[in-house]
Amino acid sequence: MKNDVFWFTHDANATDDEKIMMLIDQFGLEGYGIYWVLIEKLRGTDNFKLSFSIVPILARRYNTTAEKMLTVIKQYNLFQYDDEGFFFSPSLITRMQKWIDKKEKNSIAGKISAQKRLLLSSQNNDIQHVFNGCSTSVQLEENRIEQNRTEDNKENTKKEKPFNFKKALLELGIEKQLVDDWMIVRQKKKAANTVTALKAIKKQIELTNADPNDCIRTAVERDWRGFFAEWYFNVVGNKPVIEEKTDEQKIVINGIEYK
């Protein structure tokens, strides 16, 4: 794998992805750069996973902050993480698995071709039997790869349950009038009312440690299409206290623990 460690497929229209658009909207091209640094580092590992403990190291190396990197990992549904303290990109794993399957298939086909040439050069009476057995192995391997591809396609085409952005805001305890007013602002600004957007907004409200109604009221009064904790603190004049502690087990930023 050393010869191809820096290779992976990259969609030419990645910036048109809704999750990427939300990332760029809130972090600018710095956030987009952080995303691709993380993808490249994940590609360079054997299992396409990285430990959260390396985030501060990467942040210092690429002249950004651990808080920003963790926000990119946690908020935009671009990455997932497990209970063992590792994060990964499902999209990258899917792409690389297809490439690995193709590489394995080509390797098997090459071995079968070599066996065929060897068998044809001899007059062994069992040549046809051996060749048929090899062909069966190739067919079984092709069937396995095709089955995996079919299952991946079925998983990708599952319909998601309808999402109601307005209802989700109400469930956060925000007053109906404030929700109605903000929906008008967001519609005027052509903001996307998606699950990803709601998760990002909810996370930013939690970072303020303020009443959600105060947060959304400020967004309406300031004509904001979205909500970001830093914007809120600039208005109320109460800058957040950021305490960052790192060890091999966890990272704590603004009182929030990231394992």
Residue frames relative to the residue before (quaternion, step in Angstrom):
aa qw qx qy qz dx dy dz
M 1.0000 0.0000 0.0000 0.0000 0.00 0.00 0.00
K 0.4968 0.6886 -0.4315 0.3046 3.61 1.16 -0.37
N 0.6652 0.5306 -0.3152 0.4202 3.61 1.00 -0.76
D 0.7787 0.3057 -0.1741 0.5195 3.62 1.12 -0.50
V 0.2955 0.8147 -0.4737 0.1568 3.59 1.24 0.27
F 0.7298 0.4150 -0.2476 0.4836 3.60 1.10 -0.56
W 0.5970 0.5961 -0.3576 0.4004 3.61 1.22 0.13
F 0.2717 0.7153 -0.6296 0.1351 3.56 -1.14 0.78
T 0.5619 -0.6111 0.4334 0.3508 3.58 -1.18 0.54
H 0.0846 -0.7891 0.6085 -0.0007 3.55 -1.11 0.78
D 0.3882 -0.7332 0.5087 0.2302 3.59 -0.60 1.13
A 0.4714 -0.6934 0.4687 0.2780 3.57 -0.89 0.95
N 0.7418 0.3622 -0.2097 0.5240 3.60 1.17 -0.53
A 0.1603 0.8267 -0.5239 0.1279 3.59 1.08 0.69
T 0.6392 0.5498 -0.3359 0.4199 3.60 1.05 -0.70
D 0.6334 0.5331 -0.3389 0.4469 3.62 1.22 -0.28
D 0.4627 0.6618 -0.4545 0.3761 3.59 1.29 -0.08
E 0.5483 -0.6617 0.4029 0.3149 3.58 -0.86 0.98
K 0.6552 0.5066 -0.3164 0.4627 3.59 1.00 -0.80
I 0.6438 0.5059 -0.3153 0.4797 3.58 1.04 -0.78
M 0.6251 0.5407 -0.3361 0.4517 3.59 1.02 -0.79
M 0.6503 0.4996 -0.3154 0.4775 3.59 0.99 -0.81
L 0.6270 0.5388 -0.3288 0.4565 3.59 1.03 -0.82
I 0.6910 0.4677 -0.2798 0.4749 3.59 0.83 -0.98
D 0.6123 0.5710 -0.3458 0.4236 3.59 1.04 -0.79
Q 0.7691 0.3687 -0.1872 0.4874 3.59 0.97 -0.84
F 0.7984 0.2781 -0.1390 0.5156 3.62 1.07 -0.64
G 0.4299 -0.6916 0.4764 0.3315 3.58 1.24 -0.24
L 0.7598 -0.3668 0.2674 0.4655 3.54 -1.29 -0.27
E 0.5170 0.6128 -0.4352 0.4096 3.61 1.19 -0.25
G 0.6562 0.5060 -0.3079 0.4676 3.57 0.98 -0.84
Y 0.6350 0.5232 -0.3219 0.4683 3.56 1.06 -0.81
G 0.6474 0.5129 -0.3132 0.4687 3.59 1.02 -0.78
I 0.6228 0.5335 -0.3380 0.4619 3.60 1.01 -0.80
Y 0.6284 0.5514 -0.3328 0.4362 3.58 0.98 -0.89
W 0.7289 0.4293 -0.2633 0.4638 3.61 0.77 -0.98
V 0.5672 0.5547 -0.3962 0.4622 3.62 1.11 -0.46
L 0.6656 0.4997 -0.3018 0.4649 3.58 0.94 -0.91
I 0.6402 0.5211 -0.3268 0.4602 3.61 0.97 -0.85
E 0.6656 0.5054 -0.3070 0.4553 3.60 0.91 -0.91
K 0.6645 0.4906 -0.3126 0.4691 3.59 0.97 -0.80
L 0.6246 0.5240 -0.3379 0.4702 3.61 1.05 -0.72
R 0.6391 0.5396 -0.3240 0.4420 3.60 1.01 -0.83
G 0.6837 0.5128 -0.2887 0.4316 3.57 1.06 -0.67
T 0.6110 0.5396 -0.3608 0.4531 3.62 1.28 -0.03
D 0.6219 -0.5732 0.3882 0.3661 3.56 -1.24 0.45
N 0.7950 0.2620 -0.1341 0.5304 3.60 1.00 -0.80
F 0.4699 -0.7159 0.4045 0.3210 3.57 1.34 0.35
K 0.5828 0.5288 -0.3967 0.4726 3.60 1.05 0.84
L 0.1347 -0.7719 0.6152 0.0864 3.57 -1.25 0.54
S 0.4588 -0.6647 0.5162 0.2852 3.57 -1.17 0.63
F 0.5582 -0.6037 0.4525 0.3451 3.57 -1.12 0.69
S 0.5781 0.6185 -0.3775 0.3750 3.59 1.14 -0.52
I 0.6550 0.5194 -0.3193 0.4463 3.61 1.18 -0.42
V 0.4597 0.7199 -0.4324 0.2889 3.61 1.25 -0.30
P 0.6740 0.4743 -0.3313 0.4595 3.68 0.77 -0.84
I 0.6264 0.5407 -0.3383 0.4482 3.60 1.06 -0.74
L 0.6659 0.4909 -0.2962 0.4774 3.58 0.93 -0.91
A 0.6260 0.5540 -0.3380 0.4324 3.57 1.00 -0.84
R 0.6796 0.4739 -0.2925 0.4775 3.57 0.90 -0.91
R 0.6596 0.5296 -0.3176 0.4285 3.59 0.94 -0.84
Y 0.7917 0.2931 -0.1466 0.5155 3.59 0.95 -0.81
N 0.5483 -0.6936 0.3689 0.2868 3.55 1.17 0.74
T 0.5680 0.5152 -0.4448 0.4628 3.57 0.79 1.05
T 0.5322 -0.6246 0.4538 0.3474 3.62 -1.21 -0.31
A 0.5971 -0.5607 0.4358 0.3731 3.54 -1.24 0.54
E 0.6091 0.5663 -0.3555 0.4266 3.60 1.04 -0.71
K 0.6689 0.4887 -0.3064 0.4689 3.58 0.92 -0.87
M 0.6490 0.5158 -0.3230 0.4565 3.58 0.93 -0.84
L 0.6638 0.4991 -0.3045 0.4664 3.58 0.94 -0.87
T 0.6173 0.5378 -0.3445 0.4594 3.59 1.08 -0.69
V 0.6443 0.5115 -0.3148 0.4733 3.59 0.96 -0.87
I 0.6756 0.4964 -0.2934 0.4595 3.59 0.97 -0.85
K 0.7797 0.4230 -0.1858 0.4226 3.56 0.83 -1.05
Q 0.7913 0.4550 -0.1919 0.3606 3.58 0.86 -0.94
Y 0.7848 0.4162 -0.1888 0.4186 3.61 0.93 -0.71
N 0.4794 -0.7020 0.4175 0.3209 3.57 1.27 0.32
L 0.4195 0.6924 -0.4712 0.3499 3.57 1.19 0.65
F 0.7685 0.2063 -0.1136 0.5949 3.56 1.25 -0.51
Q 0.1970 -0.7327 0.6305 0.1637 3.54 -1.33 0.26
Y 0.1465 -0.7913 0.5863 0.0924 3.58 -1.22 0.34
D 0.3558 -0.7494 0.5258 0.1880 3.55 -1.19 0.60
D 0.6887 -0.4975 0.3459 0.3982 3.55 -1.35 0.02
E 0.6326 0.5466 -0.3286 0.4395 3.58 1.25 -0.15
G 0.6008 -0.6090 0.3445 0.3867 3.60 1.26 0.23
F 0.5769 0.5595 -0.3896 0.4499 3.59 1.16 0.56
F 0.1584 -0.7604 0.6176 0.1236 3.57 -1.19 0.59
F 0.0481 -0.8011 0.5961 -0.0232 3.56 -1.20 0.58
S 0.4023 -0.6852 0.5531 0.2505 3.56 -1.36 0.27
P 0.3784 -0.7365 0.5094 0.2342 3.65 -0.48 1.14
S 0.6293 0.5461 -0.3356 0.4394 3.59 1.03 -0.78
L 0.6631 0.4981 -0.3059 0.4675 3.60 0.93 -0.90
I 0.6523 0.5184 -0.3198 0.4510 3.59 0.93 -0.88
T 0.6440 0.5218 -0.3248 0.4555 3.60 0.96 -0.84
R 0.6660 0.4995 -0.3002 0.4656 3.57 0.92 -0.92
M 0.7048 0.4684 -0.2791 0.4538 3.57 0.83 -0.94
Q 0.6137 0.5500 -0.3591 0.4381 3.59 1.09 -0.65
K 0.6283 0.5224 -0.3327 0.4707 3.58 1.04 -0.76
W 0.6557 0.5056 -0.3105 0.4669 3.57 1.01 -0.82
I 0.6425 0.5208 -0.3151 0.4654 3.59 1.02 -0.84
D 0.6394 0.5254 -0.3218 0.4600 3.59 0.99 -0.88
K 0.6603 0.5038 -0.3076 0.4643 3.57 0.96 -0.88
K 0.6442 0.5246 -0.3147 0.4591 3.57 1.02 -0.86
E 0.6546 0.5060 -0.3071 0.4703 3.58 1.00 -0.86
K 0.6385 0.5304 -0.3231 0.4546 3.57 1.00 -0.85
N 0.6640 0.4965 -0.3043 0.4691 3.59 0.93 -0.89
S 0.6321 0.5363 -0.3293 0.4521 3.56 1.05 -0.77
I 0.6605 0.4999 -0.3036 0.4709 3.55 0.96 -0.90
A 0.6469 0.5201 -0.3190 0.4574 3.58 0.96 -0.88
G 0.6421 0.5249 -0.3235 0.4556 3.59 1.04 -0.77
K 0.6511 0.5080 -0.3133 0.4689 3.57 1.00 -0.82
I 0.6466 0.5162 -0.3177 0.4632 3.58 0.99 -0.84
S 0.6383 0.5293 -0.3259 0.4542 3.57 1.01 -0.83
A 0.6481 0.5114 -0.3148 0.4682 3.57 1.01 -0.84
Q 0.6472 0.5135 -0.3165 0.4662 3.57 0.99 -0.82
K 0.6328 0.5417 -0.3296 0.4444 3.55 1.01 -0.83
R 0.6633 0.5028 -0.3096 0.4598 3.59 0.90 -0.91
L 0.6470 0.5247 -0.3140 0.4555 3.56 1.03 -0.84
L 0.6806 0.4951 -0.2880 0.4568 3.54 0.95 -0.92
L 0.6534 0.5231 -0.3146 0.4477 3.58 1.02 -0.79
S 0.6462 0.5304 -0.3245 0.4425 3.58 1.16 -0.52
S 0.6938 0.4265 -0.2714 0.5129 3.58 1.24 -0.21
Q 0.4106 -0.6960 0.5328 0.2511 3.53 -1.32 0.24
N 0.2571 0.7991 -0.5052 0.2002 3.53 1.23 0.50
N 0.4788 -0.6957 0.4602 0.2738 3.57 -0.86 0.93
D 0.6733 0.4992 -0.3016 0.4545 3.57 1.20 -0.40
I 0.3486 0.7883 -0.4674 0.1966 3.60 1.28 0.02
Q 0.6800 0.4947 -0.3054 0.4468 3.58 0.88 -0.92
H 0.6334 0.5393 -0.3311 0.4453 3.57 1.02 -0.78
V 0.6675 0.5013 -0.2993 0.4621 3.58 0.92 -0.91
F 0.6599 0.5194 -0.3065 0.4482 3.55 0.94 -0.93
N 0.6400 0.5214 -0.3230 0.4627 3.57 1.00 -0.83
G 0.6401 0.5274 -0.3259 0.4538 3.55 1.04 -0.80
C 0.6452 0.5150 -0.3130 0.4696 3.58 1.02 -0.82
S 0.6452 0.5255 -0.3191 0.4536 3.57 0.97 -0.88
T 0.6267 0.5356 -0.3316 0.4588 3.54 1.07 -0.78
S 0.6331 0.5347 -0.3278 0.4536 3.60 1.02 -0.80
V 0.6444 0.5111 -0.3159 0.4730 3.57 0.99 -0.83
Q 0.6630 0.5111 -0.3093 0.4511 3.56 0.92 -0.92
L 0.6439 0.5183 -0.3200 0.4629 3.58 1.00 -0.85
E 0.6575 0.5045 -0.3079 0.4673 3.58 0.99 -0.83
E 0.6380 0.5148 -0.3207 0.4743 3.59 1.03 -0.79
N 0.6423 0.5224 -0.3208 0.4601 3.58 1.01 -0.81
R 0.6438 0.5240 -0.3253 0.4529 3.59 1.03 -0.81
I 0.6639 0.5001 -0.3010 0.4676 3.57 0.93 -0.90
E 0.6595 0.5069 -0.3061 0.4631 3.58 0.97 -0.87
Q 0.6322 0.5269 -0.3292 0.4630 3.59 1.03 -0.77
N 0.6468 0.5097 -0.3157 0.4714 3.60 0.98 -0.85
R 0.6466 0.5183 -0.3169 0.4614 3.57 1.01 -0.84
T 0.6481 0.5206 -0.3144 0.4583 3.59 1.00 -0.84
E 0.6591 0.5028 -0.3087 0.4663 3.57 0.97 -0.87
D 0.6254 0.5312 -0.3363 0.4622 3.60 1.03 -0.75
N 0.6602 0.5112 -0.3070 0.4567 3.58 0.97 -0.90
K 0.6397 0.5222 -0.3289 0.4581 3.59 1.01 -0.80
E 0.6536 0.5185 -0.3099 0.4560 3.56 1.00 -0.87
N 0.6879 0.4978 -0.2794 0.4483 3.58 0.99 -0.87
T 0.7215 0.4489 -0.2472 0.4655 3.58 1.16 -0.60
K 0.4007 0.7077 -0.4913 0.3116 3.59 1.25 0.11
K 0.4063 -0.7180 0.5106 0.2422 3.56 -0.91 0.93
E 0.3692 -0.7207 0.5445 0.2185 3.54 -0.93 0.92
K 0.5644 -0.5877 0.4528 0.3619 3.54 -1.18 0.57
P 0.5817 -0.5927 0.4164 0.3702 3.60 -1.02 0.74
F 0.2053 -0.7867 0.5746 0.0935 3.57 -0.95 0.91
N 0.1676 -0.7808 0.5982 0.0669 3.59 -0.88 1.01
F 0.3310 -0.7863 0.4941 0.1676 3.55 -0.23 1.34
K 0.6615 0.5160 -0.3068 0.4495 3.58 0.91 -0.91
K 0.6544 0.5125 -0.3063 0.4640 3.56 0.94 -0.90
A 0.6391 0.5356 -0.3235 0.4473 3.58 1.01 -0.81
L 0.6351 0.5169 -0.3259 0.4725 3.61 1.05 -0.73
L 0.6398 0.5212 -0.3196 0.4657 3.57 1.01 -0.84
E 0.6570 0.5171 -0.3106 0.4521 3.57 1.03 -0.77
L 0.5972 0.5415 -0.3639 0.4666 3.59 1.24 -0.26
G 0.5754 -0.6115 0.3652 0.4020 3.59 1.30 -0.06
I 0.4591 0.6825 -0.4472 0.3513 3.58 1.26 0.30
E 0.5478 -0.6432 0.4316 0.3163 3.57 -0.95 0.94
K 0.5986 -0.6133 0.3896 0.3374 3.54 -1.05 0.86
Q 0.6542 0.5201 -0.3303 0.4387 3.62 0.91 -0.86
L 0.6501 0.5071 -0.3163 0.4691 3.58 1.01 -0.81
V 0.6314 0.5269 -0.3263 0.4661 3.55 1.05 -0.81
D 0.6554 0.5129 -0.3120 0.4583 3.59 0.90 -0.95
D 0.6676 0.5044 -0.3062 0.4541 3.59 0.92 -0.92
W 0.6868 0.4843 -0.2914 0.4570 3.58 0.94 -0.87
M 0.5950 0.5599 -0.3623 0.4486 3.58 1.10 -0.65
I 0.6239 0.5284 -0.3341 0.4689 3.59 1.09 -0.71
V 0.6459 0.5151 -0.3146 0.4675 3.59 0.98 -0.89
R 0.6823 0.4919 -0.2883 0.4575 3.58 0.87 -0.97
Q 0.6370 0.5174 -0.3332 0.4642 3.59 1.02 -0.74
K 0.6442 0.5234 -0.3130 0.4616 3.57 0.99 -0.85
K 0.7369 0.3989 -0.2154 0.5015 3.58 1.04 -0.82
K 0.4182 -0.7412 0.4366 0.2918 3.59 1.34 0.13
A 0.2477 0.7707 -0.5392 0.2321 3.56 0.94 0.94
A 0.4541 -0.6902 0.4979 0.2636 3.58 -1.05 0.75
N 0.2393 -0.7783 0.5695 0.1128 3.60 -0.76 1.09
T 0.2390 0.8020 -0.4972 0.2290 3.55 0.53 1.23
V 0.6782 -0.4568 0.3781 0.4341 3.55 -1.35 0.17
T 0.6426 0.5351 -0.3175 0.4471 3.58 0.98 -0.89
A 0.6553 0.5092 -0.3110 0.4633 3.58 0.95 -0.89
L 0.6498 0.5222 -0.3145 0.4541 3.59 0.96 -0.89
K 0.6520 0.5151 -0.3212 0.4544 3.61 0.94 -0.87
A 0.6517 0.5153 -0.3144 0.4593 3.57 0.97 -0.86
I 0.6553 0.5117 -0.3046 0.4648 3.59 0.96 -0.91
K 0.6520 0.5214 -0.3098 0.4550 3.57 0.92 -0.94
K 0.6565 0.5156 -0.3098 0.4552 3.58 0.95 -0.89
Q 0.6699 0.4998 -0.2993 0.4603 3.58 0.96 -0.87
I 0.6179 0.5275 -0.3428 0.4717 3.60 1.08 -0.71
E 0.6422 0.5256 -0.3196 0.4574 3.59 0.99 -0.83
L 0.6396 0.5413 -0.3260 0.4376 3.60 1.03 -0.75
T 0.6445 0.5241 -0.3302 0.4481 3.61 1.13 -0.56
N 0.2318 -0.7845 0.5288 0.2261 3.58 1.19 -0.63
A 0.5134 0.6292 -0.4117 0.4135 3.55 1.21 0.61
D 0.6519 -0.4770 0.3986 0.4342 3.57 -1.33 0.16
P 0.5148 -0.6609 0.4456 0.3156 3.63 -0.78 0.97
N 0.6218 0.5485 -0.3442 0.4404 3.58 1.06 -0.69
D 0.6359 0.5141 -0.3263 0.4742 3.59 1.03 -0.77
C 0.6424 0.5367 -0.3214 0.4426 3.56 1.02 -0.84
I 0.7168 0.4365 -0.2569 0.4791 3.58 0.80 -1.01
R 0.5899 0.5542 -0.3712 0.4550 3.60 1.09 -0.63
T 0.6446 0.5122 -0.3116 0.4744 3.58 1.00 -0.84
A 0.6398 0.5293 -0.3219 0.4549 3.59 1.00 -0.84
V 0.6558 0.5007 -0.3111 0.4716 3.60 1.00 -0.84
E 0.6853 0.4982 -0.2890 0.4457 3.58 0.86 -1.00
R 0.7325 0.4065 -0.2239 0.4980 3.59 1.09 -0.72
D 0.4136 -0.7392 0.4449 0.2908 3.56 1.35 0.05
W 0.2889 0.7661 -0.5141 0.2556 3.58 0.99 0.93
R 0.4032 -0.7004 0.5337 0.2491 3.58 -0.97 0.81
G 0.7776 0.1566 -0.0877 0.6026 3.59 1.22 -0.54
F 0.3520 -0.7124 0.5527 0.2512 3.55 -1.27 -0.27
F 0.0169 0.7814 -0.6217 0.0516 3.53 -0.90 1.01
A 0.5671 -0.6420 0.3973 0.3292 3.58 -0.85 1.00
E 0.6455 0.5369 -0.3289 0.4324 3.58 0.95 -0.86
W 0.6212 0.5301 -0.3445 0.4631 3.60 1.04 -0.75
Y 0.6549 0.5326 -0.3048 0.4411 3.56 0.94 -0.97
F 0.6801 0.4894 -0.2975 0.4575 3.57 0.88 -0.93
N 0.6065 0.5528 -0.3505 0.4514 3.60 1.12 -0.63
V 0.6698 0.4926 -0.2915 0.4731 3.59 1.13 -0.68
V 0.7648 0.3779 -0.2062 0.4794 3.57 0.77 -1.03
G 0.4248 -0.7396 0.4401 0.2809 3.59 1.27 -0.14
N 0.5857 0.5510 -0.3758 0.4606 3.55 1.12 0.63
K 0.1785 -0.8222 0.5342 0.0822 3.54 0.12 1.28
P 0.4825 -0.6762 0.4664 0.3039 3.61 -0.97 0.79
V 0.3701 -0.6840 0.5780 0.2471 3.53 -1.19 0.60
I 0.1405 -0.8121 0.5646 0.0432 3.56 -0.51 1.19
E 0.0156 -0.7860 0.6171 -0.0336 3.53 -0.64 1.14
E 0.0630 -0.8157 0.5749 -0.0095 3.55 -0.50 1.17
K 0.0258 0.7764 -0.6270 0.0577 3.54 -0.77 1.12
T 0.0260 -0.8103 0.5855 -0.0060 3.55 -0.81 0.90
D 0.1227 0.7272 -0.6742 0.0394 3.50 -1.26 0.63
E 0.7496 -0.4027 0.2529 0.4604 3.58 -1.20 -0.20
Q 0.7259 0.4706 -0.2398 0.4406 3.57 1.18 -0.45
K 0.8408 -0.0074 0.0597 0.5380 3.63 0.93 -0.78
I 0.2324 -0.7131 0.6402 0.1659 3.49 -1.44 0.23
V 0.1080 -0.7992 0.5897 0.0420 3.62 -0.81 0.98
I 0.0649 0.7848 -0.6095 0.0912 3.60 -0.67 1.13
N 0.8291 -0.0116 -0.0451 0.5572 3.61 -0.74 1.12
G 0.7076 -0.4745 0.2741 0.4461 3.58 1.00 0.74
I 0.6129 0.5298 -0.3476 0.4721 3.60 1.30 -0.01
E 0.2809 -0.7862 0.5342 0.1329 3.54 -0.73 1.09
Y 0.1062 -0.7653 0.6336 0.0400 3.57 -0.89 1.03
K 0.2503 -0.7756 0.5604 0.1473 3.57 -0.62 1.07
